[in-house]
Amino acid sequence: MITSGAKSANAGQGKIDVPVSFGGVTFAPGDILHADEDGVVLLPSSGAVR
């Protein structure tokens, strides 16, 4: 992984505590994400399957 000190072009305020989706999966505030070299597991905070 490479990091860069370059400033982003985002001029907006952004949002926090909102669901985000990518790769066909929605991550909601409070969900637990665990990732390692073997894979990724998402545990919904409600315990319900979405």
Full PDB file with SEQRES, HELIX, SHEET, SSBOND, CRYST1, ORIGX, SCALE, CONECT and MASTER records, all heavy atoms in Angstrom:
SEQRES   1 A   50  MET ILE THR SER GLY ALA LYS SER ALA ASN ALA GLY GLN          
SEQRES   2 A   50  GLY LYS ILE ASP VAL PRO VAL SER PHE GLY GLY VAL THR          
SEQRES   3 A   50  PHE ALA PRO GLY ASP ILE LEU HIS ALA ASP GLU ASP GLY          
SEQRES   4 A   50  VAL VAL LEU LEU PRO SER SER GLY ALA VAL ARG                  
SHEET    1 AA1 2 VAL A  20  PHE A  22  0                                        
SHEET    2 AA1 2 VAL A  25  PHE A  27 -1                                        
SHEET    1 AA2 2 ILE A  32  ASP A  36  0                                        
SHEET    2 AA2 2 GLY A  39  LEU A  43 -1                                        
CRYST1    1.000    1.000    1.000  90.00  90.00  90.00 P 1           1          
ORIGX1      1.000000  0.000000  0.000000        0.00000                         
ORIGX2      0.000000  1.000000  0.000000        0.00000                         
ORIGX3      0.000000  0.000000  1.000000        0.00000                         
SCALE1      1.000000  0.000000  0.000000        0.00000                         
SCALE2      0.000000  1.000000  0.000000        0.00000                         
SCALE3      0.000000  0.000000  1.000000        0.00000                         
ATOM      1  N   MET A   1       0.845  -1.166   0.000  1.00  0.00           N  
ATOM      2  CA  MET A   1       0.000   0.000   0.000  1.00  0.00           C  
ATOM      3  C   MET A   1       0.896   1.236   0.000  1.00  0.00           C  
ATOM      4  O   MET A   1       1.871   1.310   0.710  1.00  0.00           O  
ATOM      5  CB  MET A   1      -0.920  -0.001   1.220  1.00  0.00           C  
ATOM      6  CG  MET A   1      -1.868   1.176   1.207  1.00  0.00           C  
ATOM      7  SD  MET A   1      -2.967   1.291   2.644  1.00  0.00           S  
ATOM      8  CE  MET A   1      -3.930  -0.167   2.453  1.00  0.00           C  
ATOM      9  N   ILE A   2       0.484   2.194  -0.797  1.00  0.00           N  
ATOM     10  CA  ILE A   2       1.231   3.446  -0.896  1.00  0.00           C  
ATOM     11  C   ILE A   2       0.368   4.576  -0.350  1.00  0.00           C  
ATOM     12  O   ILE A   2      -0.823   4.652  -0.653  1.00  0.00           O  
ATOM     13  CB  ILE A   2       1.613   3.736  -2.358  1.00  0.00           C  
ATOM     14  CG1 ILE A   2       2.498   2.614  -2.885  1.00  0.00           C  
ATOM     15  CG2 ILE A   2       2.286   5.082  -2.488  1.00  0.00           C  
ATOM     16  CD1 ILE A   2       2.782   2.700  -4.349  1.00  0.00           C  
ATOM     17  N   THR A   3       0.930   5.420   0.453  1.00  0.00           N  
ATOM     18  CA  THR A   3       0.198   6.578   0.956  1.00  0.00           C  
ATOM     19  C   THR A   3       0.702   7.831   0.271  1.00  0.00           C  
ATOM     20  O   THR A   3       1.822   7.882  -0.210  1.00  0.00           O  
ATOM     21  CB  THR A   3       0.357   6.726   2.478  1.00  0.00           C  
ATOM     22  OG1 THR A   3       1.735   6.898   2.773  1.00  0.00           O  
ATOM     23  CG2 THR A   3      -0.184   5.501   3.198  1.00  0.00           C  
ATOM     24  N   SER A   4      -0.147   8.837   0.249  1.00  0.00           N  
ATOM     25  CA  SER A   4       0.217  10.092  -0.398  1.00  0.00           C  
ATOM     26  C   SER A   4      -0.228  11.246   0.478  1.00  0.00           C  
ATOM     27  O   SER A   4      -1.319  11.224   1.038  1.00  0.00           O  
ATOM     28  CB  SER A   4      -0.463  10.192  -1.764  1.00  0.00           C  
ATOM     29  OG  SER A   4      -0.271  11.479  -2.310  1.00  0.00           O  
ATOM     30  N   GLY A   5       0.605  12.248   0.573  1.00  0.00           N  
ATOM     31  CA  GLY A   5       0.259  13.429   1.350  1.00  0.00           C  
ATOM     32  C   GLY A   5      -0.503  14.460   0.534  1.00  0.00           C  
ATOM     33  O   GLY A   5      -0.786  15.549   1.009  1.00  0.00           O  
ATOM     34  N   ALA A   6      -0.868  14.118  -0.697  1.00  0.00           N  
ATOM     35  CA  ALA A   6      -1.582  15.055  -1.566  1.00  0.00           C  
ATOM     36  C   ALA A   6      -2.994  15.300  -1.031  1.00  0.00           C  
ATOM     37  O   ALA A   6      -3.668  14.373  -0.595  1.00  0.00           O  
ATOM     38  CB  ALA A   6      -1.650  14.520  -2.978  1.00  0.00           C  
ATOM     39  N   LYS A   7      -3.417  16.540  -1.071  1.00  0.00           N  
ATOM     40  CA  LYS A   7      -4.749  16.903  -0.607  1.00  0.00           C  
ATOM     41  C   LYS A   7      -5.791  16.481  -1.632  1.00  0.00           C  
ATOM     42  O   LYS A   7      -5.566  16.579  -2.830  1.00  0.00           O  
ATOM     43  CB  LYS A   7      -4.812  18.410  -0.381  1.00  0.00           C  
ATOM     44  CG  LYS A   7      -6.058  18.867   0.314  1.00  0.00           C  
ATOM     45  CD  LYS A   7      -5.948  20.302   0.752  1.00  0.00           C  
ATOM     46  CE  LYS A   7      -7.224  20.659   1.480  1.00  0.00           C  
ATOM     47  NZ  LYS A   7      -7.032  21.621   2.501  1.00  0.00           N  
ATOM     48  N   SER A   8      -6.944  16.004  -1.156  1.00  0.00           N  
ATOM     49  CA  SER A   8      -8.010  15.585  -2.062  1.00  0.00           C  
ATOM     50  C   SER A   8      -8.701  16.801  -2.664  1.00  0.00           C  
ATOM     51  O   SER A   8      -8.594  17.912  -2.162  1.00  0.00           O  
ATOM     52  CB  SER A   8      -9.030  14.726  -1.325  1.00  0.00           C  
ATOM     53  OG  SER A   8      -9.791  15.520  -0.447  1.00  0.00           O  
ATOM     54  N   ALA A   9      -9.440  16.555  -3.737  1.00  0.00           N  
ATOM     55  CA  ALA A   9     -10.163  17.625  -4.416  1.00  0.00           C  
ATOM     56  C   ALA A   9     -11.583  17.782  -3.870  1.00  0.00           C  
ATOM     57  O   ALA A   9     -12.349  18.580  -4.372  1.00  0.00           O  
ATOM     58  CB  ALA A   9     -10.208  17.346  -5.910  1.00  0.00           C  
ATOM     59  N   ASN A  10     -11.940  17.034  -2.841  1.00  0.00           N  
ATOM     60  CA  ASN A  10     -13.287  17.097  -2.283  1.00  0.00           C  
ATOM     61  C   ASN A  10     -13.504  18.451  -1.607  1.00  0.00           C  
ATOM     62  O   ASN A  10     -12.812  18.802  -0.669  1.00  0.00           O  
ATOM     63  CB  ASN A  10     -13.488  15.970  -1.279  1.00  0.00           C  
ATOM     64  CG  ASN A  10     -14.897  15.891  -0.751  1.00  0.00           C  
ATOM     65  OD1 ASN A  10     -15.723  16.757  -1.030  1.00  0.00           O  
ATOM     66  ND2 ASN A  10     -15.182  14.859   0.007  1.00  0.00           N  
ATOM     67  N   ALA A  11     -14.510  19.189  -2.093  1.00  0.00           N  
ATOM     68  CA  ALA A  11     -14.793  20.507  -1.533  1.00  0.00           C  
ATOM     69  C   ALA A  11     -15.985  20.479  -0.580  1.00  0.00           C  
ATOM     70  O   ALA A  11     -16.322  21.490   0.017  1.00  0.00           O  
ATOM     71  CB  ALA A  11     -15.058  21.509  -2.659  1.00  0.00           C  
ATOM     72  N   GLY A  12     -16.638  19.319  -0.427  1.00  0.00           N  
ATOM     73  CA  GLY A  12     -17.825  19.224   0.422  1.00  0.00           C  
ATOM     74  C   GLY A  12     -17.475  18.915   1.863  1.00  0.00           C  
ATOM     75  O   GLY A  12     -16.329  18.655   2.220  1.00  0.00           O  
ATOM     76  N   GLN A  13     -18.473  18.953   2.704  1.00  0.00           N  
ATOM     77  CA  GLN A  13     -18.304  18.671   4.127  1.00  0.00           C  
ATOM     78  C   GLN A  13     -18.200  17.178   4.404  1.00  0.00           C  
ATOM     79  O   GLN A  13     -17.602  16.772   5.367  1.00  0.00           O  
ATOM     80  CB  GLN A  13     -19.492  19.243   4.915  1.00  0.00           C  
ATOM     81  CG  GLN A  13     -19.529  20.747   4.963  1.00  0.00           C  
ATOM     82  CD  GLN A  13     -18.467  21.293   5.898  1.00  0.00           C  
ATOM     83  OE1 GLN A  13     -18.124  20.685   6.890  1.00  0.00           O  
ATOM     84  NE2 GLN A  13     -17.929  22.446   5.549  1.00  0.00           N  
ATOM     85  N   GLY A  14     -18.840  16.355   3.564  1.00  0.00           N  
ATOM     86  CA  GLY A  14     -18.879  14.927   3.825  1.00  0.00           C  
ATOM     87  C   GLY A  14     -19.968  14.601   4.829  1.00  0.00           C  
ATOM     88  O   GLY A  14     -20.650  15.486   5.354  1.00  0.00           O  
ATOM     89  N   LYS A  15     -20.159  13.318   5.082  1.00  0.00           N  
ATOM     90  CA  LYS A  15     -21.193  12.862   6.016  1.00  0.00           C  
ATOM     91  C   LYS A  15     -20.608  11.778   6.898  1.00  0.00           C  
ATOM     92  O   LYS A  15     -19.694  11.059   6.484  1.00  0.00           O  
ATOM     93  CB  LYS A  15     -22.394  12.316   5.254  1.00  0.00           C  
ATOM     94  CG  LYS A  15     -23.104  13.349   4.428  1.00  0.00           C  
ATOM     95  CD  LYS A  15     -24.288  12.746   3.718  1.00  0.00           C  
ATOM     96  CE  LYS A  15     -24.990  13.792   2.869  1.00  0.00           C  
ATOM     97  NZ  LYS A  15     -26.136  13.229   2.169  1.00  0.00           N  
ATOM     98  N   ILE A  16     -21.148  11.645   8.086  1.00  0.00           N  
ATOM     99  CA  ILE A  16     -20.754  10.565   8.992  1.00  0.00           C  
ATOM    100  C   ILE A  16     -22.001   9.828   9.426  1.00  0.00           C  
ATOM    101  O   ILE A  16     -23.121  10.347   9.342  1.00  0.00           O  
ATOM    102  CB  ILE A  16     -19.966  11.084  10.219  1.00  0.00           C  
ATOM    103  CG1 ILE A  16     -20.791  12.072  11.018  1.00  0.00           C  
ATOM    104  CG2 ILE A  16     -18.647  11.706   9.796  1.00  0.00           C  
ATOM    105  CD1 ILE A  16     -20.147  12.445  12.348  1.00  0.00           C  
ATOM    106  N   ASP A  17     -21.825   8.598   9.897  1.00  0.00           N  
ATOM    107  CA  ASP A  17     -22.921   7.761  10.393  1.00  0.00           C  
ATOM    108  C   ASP A  17     -24.025   7.567   9.369  1.00  0.00           C  
ATOM    109  O   ASP A  17     -25.215   7.631   9.697  1.00  0.00           O  
ATOM    110  CB  ASP A  17     -23.493   8.321  11.701  1.00  0.00           C  
ATOM    111  CG  ASP A  17     -22.511   8.220  12.848  1.00  0.00           C  
ATOM    112  OD1 ASP A  17     -21.660   7.317  12.811  1.00  0.00           O  
ATOM    113  OD2 ASP A  17     -22.567   9.041  13.766  1.00  0.00           O  
ATOM    114  N   VAL A  18     -23.649   7.310   8.120  1.00  0.00           N  
ATOM    115  CA  VAL A  18     -24.610   6.987   7.062  1.00  0.00           C  
ATOM    116  C   VAL A  18     -24.167   5.679   6.408  1.00  0.00           C  
ATOM    117  O   VAL A  18     -22.981   5.370   6.368  1.00  0.00           O  
ATOM    118  CB  VAL A  18     -24.703   8.109   6.001  1.00  0.00           C  
ATOM    119  CG1 VAL A  18     -25.251   9.384   6.615  1.00  0.00           C  
ATOM    120  CG2 VAL A  18     -23.376   8.364   5.344  1.00  0.00           C  
ATOM    121  N   PRO A  19     -25.104   4.886   5.910  1.00  0.00           N  
ATOM    122  CA  PRO A  19     -24.725   3.655   5.220  1.00  0.00           C  
ATOM    123  C   PRO A  19     -23.940   3.956   3.939  1.00  0.00           C  
ATOM    124  O   PRO A  19     -24.194   4.953   3.272  1.00  0.00           O  
ATOM    125  CB  PRO A  19     -26.067   3.008   4.870  1.00  0.00           C  
ATOM    126  CG  PRO A  19     -27.070   3.641   5.777  1.00  0.00           C  
ATOM    127  CD  PRO A  19     -26.555   5.018   6.050  1.00  0.00           C  
ATOM    128  N   VAL A  20     -22.996   3.089   3.613  1.00  0.00           N  
ATOM    129  CA  VAL A  20     -22.254   3.178   2.364  1.00  0.00           C  
ATOM    130  C   VAL A  20     -22.311   1.810   1.680  1.00  0.00           C  
ATOM    131  O   VAL A  20     -22.382   0.780   2.348  1.00  0.00           O  
ATOM    132  CB  VAL A  20     -20.785   3.611   2.566  1.00  0.00           C  
ATOM    133  CG1 VAL A  20     -20.705   5.022   3.095  1.00  0.00           C  
ATOM    134  CG2 VAL A  20     -20.057   2.671   3.489  1.00  0.00           C  
ATOM    135  N   SER A  21     -22.314   1.817   0.368  1.00  0.00           N  
ATOM    136  CA  SER A  21     -22.374   0.568  -0.395  1.00  0.00           C  
ATOM    137  C   SER A  21     -21.255   0.517  -1.411  1.00  0.00           C  
ATOM    138  O   SER A  21     -20.977   1.522  -2.073  1.00  0.00           O  
ATOM    139  CB  SER A  21     -23.714   0.464  -1.122  1.00  0.00           C  
ATOM    140  OG  SER A  21     -24.782   0.405  -0.228  1.00  0.00           O  
ATOM    141  N   PHE A  22     -20.634  -0.632  -1.516  1.00  0.00           N  
ATOM    142  CA  PHE A  22     -19.696  -0.901  -2.601  1.00  0.00           C  
ATOM    143  C   PHE A  22     -19.494  -2.401  -2.689  1.00  0.00           C  
ATOM    144  O   PHE A  22     -19.659  -3.130  -1.710  1.00  0.00           O  
ATOM    145  CB  PHE A  22     -18.366  -0.150  -2.446  1.00  0.00           C  
ATOM    146  CG  PHE A  22     -17.616  -0.423  -1.184  1.00  0.00           C  
ATOM    147  CD1 PHE A  22     -16.691  -1.441  -1.123  1.00  0.00           C  
ATOM    148  CD2 PHE A  22     -17.833   0.351  -0.057  1.00  0.00           C  
ATOM    149  CE1 PHE A  22     -15.986  -1.691   0.044  1.00  0.00           C  
ATOM    150  CE2 PHE A  22     -17.127   0.110   1.113  1.00  0.00           C  
ATOM    151  CZ  PHE A  22     -16.208  -0.914   1.162  1.00  0.00           C  
ATOM    152  N   GLY A  23     -19.199  -2.872  -3.873  1.00  0.00           N  
ATOM    153  CA  GLY A  23     -19.013  -4.308  -4.071  1.00  0.00           C  
ATOM    154  C   GLY A  23     -20.263  -5.120  -3.802  1.00  0.00           C  
ATOM    155  O   GLY A  23     -20.190  -6.293  -3.462  1.00  0.00           O  
ATOM    156  N   GLY A  24     -21.442  -4.486  -3.919  1.00  0.00           N  
ATOM    157  CA  GLY A  24     -22.695  -5.197  -3.681  1.00  0.00           C  
ATOM    158  C   GLY A  24     -23.031  -5.390  -2.213  1.00  0.00           C  
ATOM    159  O   GLY A  24     -23.958  -6.128  -1.871  1.00  0.00           O  
ATOM    160  N   VAL A  25     -22.300  -4.734  -1.325  1.00  0.00           N  
ATOM    161  CA  VAL A  25     -22.527  -4.870   0.122  1.00  0.00           C  
ATOM    162  C   VAL A  25     -22.760  -3.490   0.720  1.00  0.00           C  
ATOM    163  O   VAL A  25     -22.081  -2.535   0.377  1.00  0.00           O  
ATOM    164  CB  VAL A  25     -21.303  -5.526   0.813  1.00  0.00           C  
ATOM    165  CG1 VAL A  25     -21.515  -5.639   2.316  1.00  0.00           C  
ATOM    166  CG2 VAL A  25     -21.012  -6.884   0.209  1.00  0.00           C  
ATOM    167  N   THR A  26     -23.752  -3.402   1.609  1.00  0.00           N  
ATOM    168  CA  THR A  26     -24.022  -2.144   2.307  1.00  0.00           C  
ATOM    169  C   THR A  26     -23.507  -2.245   3.734  1.00  0.00           C  
ATOM    170  O   THR A  26     -23.824  -3.191   4.449  1.00  0.00           O  
ATOM    171  CB  THR A  26     -25.531  -1.832   2.320  1.00  0.00           C  
ATOM    172  OG1 THR A  26     -25.977  -1.723   0.969  1.00  0.00           O  
ATOM    173  CG2 THR A  26     -25.822  -0.534   3.060  1.00  0.00           C  
ATOM    174  N   PHE A  27     -22.702  -1.273   4.117  1.00  0.00           N  
ATOM    175  CA  PHE A  27     -22.154  -1.183   5.465  1.00  0.00           C  
ATOM    176  C   PHE A  27     -22.907  -0.075   6.186  1.00  0.00           C  
ATOM    177  O   PHE A  27     -22.948   1.052   5.712  1.00  0.00           O  
ATOM    178  CB  PHE A  27     -20.665  -0.811   5.418  1.00  0.00           C  
ATOM    179  CG  PHE A  27     -19.820  -1.810   4.685  1.00  0.00           C  
ATOM    180  CD1 PHE A  27     -19.750  -1.806   3.309  1.00  0.00           C  
ATOM    181  CD2 PHE A  27     -19.103  -2.753   5.390  1.00  0.00           C  
ATOM    182  CE1 PHE A  27     -18.973  -2.727   2.633  1.00  0.00           C  
ATOM    183  CE2 PHE A  27     -18.317  -3.678   4.720  1.00  0.00           C  
ATOM    184  CZ  PHE A  27     -18.255  -3.671   3.339  1.00  0.00           C  
ATOM    185  N   ALA A  28     -23.501  -0.385   7.331  1.00  0.00           N  
ATOM    186  CA  ALA A  28     -24.265   0.599   8.103  1.00  0.00           C  
ATOM    187  C   ALA A  28     -23.491   0.968   9.366  1.00  0.00           C  
ATOM    188  O   ALA A  28     -22.659   0.184   9.852  1.00  0.00           O  
ATOM    189  CB  ALA A  28     -25.628   0.031   8.474  1.00  0.00           C  
ATOM    190  N   PRO A  29     -23.762   2.154   9.901  1.00  0.00           N  
ATOM    191  CA  PRO A  29     -23.112   2.528  11.160  1.00  0.00           C  
ATOM    192  C   PRO A  29     -23.358   1.455  12.233  1.00  0.00           C  
ATOM    193  O   PRO A  29     -24.477   0.963  12.380  1.00  0.00           O  
ATOM    194  CB  PRO A  29     -23.787   3.841  11.537  1.00  0.00           C  
ATOM    195  CG  PRO A  29     -24.249   4.401  10.236  1.00  0.00           C  
ATOM    196  CD  PRO A  29     -24.649   3.213   9.416  1.00  0.00           C  
ATOM    197  N   GLY A  30     -22.324   1.078  12.938  1.00  0.00           N  
ATOM    198  CA  GLY A  30     -22.434   0.075  13.993  1.00  0.00           C  
ATOM    199  C   GLY A  30     -22.095  -1.329  13.543  1.00  0.00           C  
ATOM    200  O   GLY A  30     -21.902  -2.214  14.365  1.00  0.00           O  
ATOM    201  N   ASP A  31     -22.051  -1.568  12.217  1.00  0.00           N  
ATOM    202  CA  ASP A  31     -21.662  -2.885  11.725  1.00  0.00           C  
ATOM    203  C   ASP A  31     -20.206  -3.149  12.079  1.00  0.00           C  
ATOM    204  O   ASP A  31     -19.421  -2.228  12.256  1.00  0.00           O  
ATOM    205  CB  ASP A  31     -21.811  -2.971  10.207  1.00  0.00           C  
ATOM    206  CG  ASP A  31     -23.254  -3.023   9.743  1.00  0.00           C  
ATOM    207  OD1 ASP A  31     -24.154  -3.131  10.595  1.00  0.00           O  
ATOM    208  OD2 ASP A  31     -23.465  -2.956   8.523  1.00  0.00           O  
ATOM    209  N   ILE A  32     -19.871  -4.417  12.190  1.00  0.00           N  
ATOM    210  CA  ILE A  32     -18.503  -4.804  12.498  1.00  0.00           C  
ATOM    211  C   ILE A  32     -17.912  -5.466  11.266  1.00  0.00           C  
ATOM    212  O   ILE A  32     -18.489  -6.408  10.710  1.00  0.00           O  
ATOM    213  CB  ILE A  32     -18.455  -5.772  13.693  1.00  0.00           C  
ATOM    214  CG1 ILE A  32     -19.011  -5.074  14.936  1.00  0.00           C  
ATOM    215  CG2 ILE A  32     -17.035  -6.279  13.924  1.00  0.00           C  
ATOM    216  CD1 ILE A  32     -19.216  -6.005  16.113  1.00  0.00           C  
ATOM    217  N   LEU A  33     -16.763  -4.972  10.834  1.00  0.00           N  
ATOM    218  CA  LEU A  33     -16.065  -5.512   9.673  1.00  0.00           C  
ATOM    219  C   LEU A  33     -14.748  -6.106  10.136  1.00  0.00           C  
ATOM    220  O   LEU A  33     -13.979  -5.452  10.837  1.00  0.00           O  
ATOM    221  CB  LEU A  33     -15.804  -4.403   8.651  1.00  0.00           C  
ATOM    222  CG  LEU A  33     -15.060  -4.829   7.400  1.00  0.00           C  
ATOM    223  CD1 LEU A  33     -15.977  -5.638   6.504  1.00  0.00           C  
ATOM    224  CD2 LEU A  33     -14.515  -3.628   6.672  1.00  0.00           C  
ATOM    225  N   HIS A  34     -14.518  -7.364   9.765  1.00  0.00           N  
ATOM    226  CA  HIS A  34     -13.251  -8.005  10.090  1.00  0.00           C  
ATOM    227  C   HIS A  34     -12.643  -8.486   8.783  1.00  0.00           C  
ATOM    228  O   HIS A  34     -13.297  -9.177   8.005  1.00  0.00           O  
ATOM    229  CB  HIS A  34     -13.447  -9.186  11.037  1.00  0.00           C  
ATOM    230  CG  HIS A  34     -12.180  -9.911  11.336  1.00  0.00           C  
ATOM    231  ND1 HIS A  34     -11.261  -9.433  12.237  1.00  0.00           N  
ATOM    232  CD2 HIS A  34     -11.652 -11.042  10.824  1.00  0.00           C  
ATOM    233  CE1 HIS A  34     -10.236 -10.262  12.276  1.00  0.00           C  
ATOM    234  NE2 HIS A  34     -10.447 -11.247  11.422  1.00  0.00           N  
ATOM    235  N   ALA A  35     -11.397  -8.114   8.537  1.00  0.00           N  
ATOM    236  CA  ALA A  35     -10.718  -8.537   7.314  1.00  0.00           C  
ATOM    237  C   ALA A  35      -9.295  -8.982   7.632  1.00  0.00           C  
ATOM    238  O   ALA A  35      -8.630  -8.392   8.482  1.00  0.00           O  
ATOM    239  CB  ALA A  35     -10.686  -7.378   6.317  1.00  0.00           C  
ATOM    240  N   ASP A  36      -8.871 -10.037   6.971  1.00  0.00           N  
ATOM    241  CA  ASP A  36      -7.486 -10.472   7.059  1.00  0.00           C  
ATOM    242  C   ASP A  36      -7.093 -11.074   5.716  1.00  0.00           C  
ATOM    243  O   ASP A  36      -7.834 -10.946   4.741  1.00  0.00           O  
ATOM    244  CB  ASP A  36      -7.253 -11.439   8.226  1.00  0.00           C  
ATOM    245  CG  ASP A  36      -8.020 -12.745   8.109  1.00  0.00           C  
ATOM    246  OD1 ASP A  36      -8.509 -13.068   7.001  1.00  0.00           O  
ATOM    247  OD2 ASP A  36      -8.128 -13.456   9.114  1.00  0.00           O  
ATOM    248  N   GLU A  37      -5.951 -11.728   5.663  1.00  0.00           N  
ATOM    249  CA  GLU A  37      -5.474 -12.247   4.392  1.00  0.00           C  
ATOM    250  C   GLU A  37      -6.344 -13.376   3.843  1.00  0.00           C  
ATOM    251  O   GLU A  37      -6.258 -13.723   2.667  1.00  0.00           O  
ATOM    252  CB  GLU A  37      -4.014 -12.723   4.509  1.00  0.00           C  
ATOM    253  CG  GLU A  37      -3.786 -13.838   5.503  1.00  0.00           C  
ATOM    254  CD  GLU A  37      -3.569 -13.351   6.934  1.00  0.00           C  
ATOM    255  OE1 GLU A  37      -3.493 -12.133   7.176  1.00  0.00           O  
ATOM    256  OE2 GLU A  37      -3.489 -14.212   7.826  1.00  0.00           O  
ATOM    257  N   ASP A  38      -7.226 -13.947   4.666  1.00  0.00           N  
ATOM    258  CA  ASP A  38      -8.100 -15.032   4.221  1.00  0.00           C  
ATOM    259  C   ASP A  38      -9.455 -14.559   3.711  1.00  0.00           C  
ATOM    260  O   ASP A  38     -10.160 -15.309   3.041  1.00  0.00           O  
ATOM    261  CB  ASP A  38      -8.330 -16.030   5.361  1.00  0.00           C  
ATOM    262  CG  ASP A  38      -7.059 -16.762   5.744  1.00  0.00           C  
ATOM    263  OD1 ASP A  38      -6.262 -17.055   4.832  1.00  0.00           O  
ATOM    264  OD2 ASP A  38      -6.869 -17.029   6.935  1.00  0.00           O  
ATOM    265  N   GLY A  39      -9.855 -13.350   4.048  1.00  0.00           N  
ATOM    266  CA  GLY A  39     -11.154 -12.875   3.586  1.00  0.00           C  
ATOM    267  C   GLY A  39     -11.708 -11.757   4.437  1.00  0.00           C  
ATOM    268  O   GLY A  39     -11.007 -11.178   5.263  1.00  0.00           O  
ATOM    269  N   VAL A  40     -12.995 -11.479   4.209  1.00  0.00           N  
ATOM    270  CA  VAL A  40     -13.688 -10.379   4.879  1.00  0.00           C  
ATOM    271  C   VAL A  40     -15.019 -10.887   5.410  1.00  0.00           C  
ATOM    272  O   VAL A  40     -15.723 -11.634   4.730  1.00  0.00           O  
ATOM    273  CB  VAL A  40     -13.951  -9.211   3.894  1.00  0.00           C  
ATOM    274  CG1 VAL A  40     -14.700  -8.081   4.580  1.00  0.00           C  
ATOM    275  CG2 VAL A  40     -12.656  -8.711   3.292  1.00  0.00           C  
ATOM    276  N   VAL A  41     -15.376 -10.477   6.632  1.00  0.00           N  
ATOM    277  CA  VAL A  41     -16.658 -10.819   7.233  1.00  0.00           C  
ATOM    278  C   VAL A  41     -17.307  -9.541   7.724  1.00  0.00           C  
ATOM    279  O   VAL A  41     -16.667  -8.722   8.383  1.00  0.00           O  
ATOM    280  CB  VAL A  41     -16.485 -11.790   8.431  1.00  0.00           C  
ATOM    281  CG1 VAL A  41     -17.809 -12.043   9.122  1.00  0.00           C  
ATOM    282  CG2 VAL A  41     -15.864 -13.085   7.974  1.00  0.00           C  
ATOM    283  N   LEU A  42     -18.586  -9.357   7.383  1.00  0.00           N  
ATOM    284  CA  LEU A  42     -19.356  -8.210   7.859  1.00  0.00           C  
ATOM    285  C   LEU A  42     -20.436  -8.718   8.794  1.00  0.00           C  
ATOM    286  O   LEU A  42     -21.246  -9.565   8.423  1.00  0.00           O  
ATOM    287  CB  LEU A  42     -19.997  -7.459   6.688  1.00  0.00           C  
ATOM    288  CG  LEU A  42     -20.912  -6.305   7.080  1.00  0.00           C  
ATOM    289  CD1 LEU A  42     -20.110  -5.173   7.716  1.00  0.00           C  
ATOM    290  CD2 LEU A  42     -21.679  -5.804   5.884  1.00  0.00           C  
ATOM    291  N   LEU A  43     -20.443  -8.209  10.017  1.00  0.00           N  
ATOM    292  CA  LEU A  43     -21.462  -8.587  11.004  1.00  0.00           C  
ATOM    293  C   LEU A  43     -22.385  -7.396  11.214  1.00  0.00           C  
ATOM    294  O   LEU A  43     -21.971  -6.388  11.778  1.00  0.00           O  
ATOM    295  CB  LEU A  43     -20.800  -8.977  12.334  1.00  0.00           C  
ATOM    296  CG  LEU A  43     -19.783 -10.110  12.246  1.00  0.00           C  
ATOM    297  CD1 LEU A  43     -19.059 -10.262  13.572  1.00  0.00           C  
ATOM    298  CD2 LEU A  43     -20.482 -11.398  11.858  1.00  0.00           C  
ATOM    299  N   PRO A  44     -23.643  -7.494  10.724  1.00  0.00           N  
ATOM    300  CA  PRO A  44     -24.573  -6.380  10.917  1.00  0.00           C  
ATOM    301  C   PRO A  44     -24.814  -6.130  12.402  1.00  0.00           C  
ATOM    302  O   PRO A  44     -24.914  -7.058  13.198  1.00  0.00           O  
ATOM    303  CB  PRO A  44     -25.863  -6.866  10.245  1.00  0.00           C  
ATOM    304  CG  PRO A  44     -25.441  -7.968   9.343  1.00  0.00           C  
ATOM    305  CD  PRO A  44     -24.239  -8.599   9.987  1.00  0.00           C  
ATOM    306  N   SER A  45     -24.909  -4.868  12.786  1.00  0.00           N  
ATOM    307  CA  SER A  45     -25.100  -4.526  14.189  1.00  0.00           C  
ATOM    308  C   SER A  45     -26.429  -5.023  14.719  1.00  0.00           C  
ATOM    309  O   SER A  45     -26.556  -5.337  15.887  1.00  0.00           O  
ATOM    310  CB  SER A  45     -24.993  -3.009  14.394  1.00  0.00           C  
ATOM    311  OG  SER A  45     -25.987  -2.342  13.623  1.00  0.00           O  
ATOM    312  N   SER A  46     -27.443  -5.144  13.859  1.00  0.00           N  
ATOM    313  CA  SER A  46     -28.752  -5.587  14.306  1.00  0.00           C  
ATOM    314  C   SER A  46     -28.823  -7.105  14.446  1.00  0.00           C  
ATOM    315  O   SER A  46     -29.771  -7.631  15.020  1.00  0.00           O  
ATOM    316  CB  SER A  46     -29.809  -5.137  13.304  1.00  0.00           C  
ATOM    317  OG  SER A  46     -29.621  -5.806  12.066  1.00  0.00           O  
ATOM    318  N   GLY A  47     -27.859  -7.815  13.879  1.00  0.00           N  
ATOM    319  CA  GLY A  47     -27.900  -9.267  13.918  1.00  0.00           C  
ATOM    320  C   GLY A  47     -28.789  -9.855  12.835  1.00  0.00           C  
ATOM    321  O   GLY A  47     -28.859 -11.042  12.656  1.00  0.00           O  
ATOM    322  N   ALA A  48     -29.485  -8.989  12.087  1.00  0.00           N  
ATOM    323  CA  ALA A  48     -30.371  -9.437  11.011  1.00  0.00           C  
ATOM    324  C   ALA A  48     -29.596  -9.531   9.704  1.00  0.00           C  
ATOM    325  O   ALA A  48     -28.642  -8.818   9.485  1.00  0.00           O  
ATOM    326  CB  ALA A  48     -31.529  -8.453  10.850  1.00  0.00           C  
ATOM    327  N   VAL A  49     -30.033 -10.427   8.868  1.00  0.00           N  
ATOM    328  CA  VAL A  49     -29.434 -10.557   7.539  1.00  0.00           C  
ATOM    329  C   VAL A  49     -30.094  -9.554   6.623  1.00  0.00           C  
ATOM    330  O   VAL A  49     -31.307  -9.430   6.594  1.00  0.00           O  
ATOM    331  CB  VAL A  49     -29.625 -11.987   6.991  1.00  0.00           C  
ATOM    332  CG1 VAL A  49     -29.100 -12.092   5.578  1.00  0.00           C  
ATOM    333  CG2 VAL A  49     -28.962 -12.993   7.908  1.00  0.00           C  
ATOM    334  N   ARG A  50     -29.249  -8.809   5.878  1.00  0.00           N  
ATOM    335  CA  ARG A  50     -29.801  -7.819   4.949  1.00  0.00           C  
ATOM    336  C   ARG A  50     -29.673  -8.305   3.540  1.00  0.00           C  
ATOM    337  O   ARG A  50     -28.776  -8.898   3.128  1.00  0.00           O  
ATOM    338  CB  ARG A  50     -29.049  -6.493   5.076  1.00  0.00           C  
ATOM    339  CG  ARG A  50     -29.315  -5.826   6.368  1.00  0.00           C  
ATOM    340  CD  ARG A  50     -28.639  -4.502   6.377  1.00  0.00           C  
ATOM    341  NE  ARG A  50     -27.703  -4.564   7.484  1.00  0.00           N  
ATOM    342  CZ  ARG A  50     -26.817  -3.670   7.758  1.00  0.00           C  
ATOM    343  NH1 ARG A  50     -26.671  -2.647   7.005  1.00  0.00           N  
ATOM    344  NH2 ARG A  50     -26.037  -3.772   8.770  1.00  0.00           N  
TER     345      ARG A  50                                                      
MASTER        0    0    0    0    4    0    0    6  344    1    0    4          
END                                                                             
